[in-house]
């Protein structure tokens, strides 16, 4: 079984940790490294500090609409077998966005 990963973000309004999702489906990365390399993009260019030991990132310019903190959750194991109905693999999510 692959070592999937997900990204947990702190909701900018409630302050609760939640798994990053799109249209009700949790986005799953193929590897923790892929998720880690993607984290800075979450800030849209905002300055950030990253901690490779905890696989977490904090953005120094606070936003009320975008996450200000995030971390990689690995080894993430979706609680269902393929084909997934409550999860979507990162590459499939990107393909869906390109066609939108």
C-alpha positions as CSV (number, residue, x, y, z in Angstrom):
1,X,0.0,0.0,0.0
2,X,1.4,3.5,-0.9
3,X,2.4,5.9,1.9
4,X,-0.4,8.4,1.2
5,X,-0.4,11.8,3.0
6,X,-3.0,14.4,3.6
7,X,-2.7,18.1,4.7
8,X,-4.4,19.4,7.8
9,X,-5.0,23.1,7.9
10,X,-6.2,25.4,10.6
11,X,-9.5,27.0,9.6
12,X,-8.9,30.8,9.5
13,X,-12.1,31.6,11.3
14,X,-12.8,28.8,13.8
15,X,-9.2,27.8,14.5
16,X,-10.0,24.1,14.2
17,X,-7.7,21.7,12.4
18,X,-9.4,20.0,9.4
19,X,-8.2,17.9,6.5
20,X,-7.9,19.8,3.3
21,X,-10.8,18.9,1.0
22,X,-12.5,19.9,-2.2
23,X,-16.3,19.4,-2.8
24,X,-16.5,17.3,0.3
25,X,-13.6,14.9,-0.6
26,X,-10.4,14.8,1.3
27,X,-7.4,15.5,-1.0
28,X,-4.8,12.7,-0.7
29,X,-1.2,13.1,-1.8
30,X,0.8,10.1,-3.2
31,X,3.6,10.8,-0.7
32,X,4.4,12.9,2.3
33,X,7.2,14.5,0.3
34,X,4.8,15.6,-2.4
35,X,2.5,17.2,0.2
36,X,5.5,18.8,2.0
37,X,6.7,20.4,-1.2
38,X,3.2,21.7,-2.0
39,X,2.6,23.3,1.4
40,X,4.2,26.7,0.6
41,X,1.8,27.1,-2.3
42,X,-1.1,27.2,0.2
43,X,0.0,30.6,1.3
44,X,-0.2,32.2,-2.2
45,X,3.2,33.8,-1.9
46,X,2.9,34.9,1.7
47,X,6.1,34.7,3.8
48,X,6.3,31.6,5.9
49,X,8.4,29.5,8.3
50,X,8.5,25.8,7.9
51,X,9.6,23.0,10.2
52,X,10.8,19.9,8.4
53,X,10.8,17.8,11.6
54,X,7.0,18.3,12.2
55,X,6.2,18.8,8.5
56,X,4.4,22.0,9.4
57,X,4.2,25.5,8.0
58,X,3.1,28.9,9.4
59,X,2.4,31.9,7.3
60,X,3.5,35.2,8.8
61,X,0.9,37.4,7.0
62,X,-2.4,36.4,8.5
63,X,-5.4,35.8,6.3
64,X,-9.1,35.5,7.1
65,X,-9.8,33.4,4.0
66,X,-6.7,31.2,3.5
67,X,-5.1,28.9,6.0
68,X,-2.4,30.4,8.2
69,X,-1.0,27.1,9.5
70,X,-0.8,23.6,7.9
71,X,0.9,20.3,8.4
72,X,1.3,17.1,6.6
73,X,-0.5,14.0,7.9
74,X,1.3,10.8,7.0
75,X,1.0,7.9,6.7
76,X,-2.6,8.8,5.9
77,X,-4.8,5.7,5.3
78,X,-8.2,6.5,3.7
79,X,-10.9,4.7,5.6
80,X,-12.3,3.1,2.4
81,X,-11.1,1.0,-0.4
82,X,-10.6,2.1,-4.0
83,X,-12.4,3.5,-5.9
84,X,-12.7,6.2,-3.4
85,X,-16.0,8.2,-2.9
86,X,-14.9,10.3,0.1
87,X,-11.3,10.9,-1.0
88,X,-9.6,12.2,-4.2
89,X,-6.0,11.6,-5.2
90,X,-4.0,14.8,-5.7
91,X,-3.3,14.2,-9.4
92,X,-7.0,13.6,-10.1
93,X,-7.9,16.8,-8.3
94,X,-5.5,18.7,-10.4
95,X,-7.0,17.2,-13.6
96,X,-10.5,18.2,-12.5
97,X,-9.4,21.8,-11.9
98,X,-7.7,22.0,-15.3
99,X,-10.9,21.1,-17.0
100,X,-13.0,23.5,-14.9
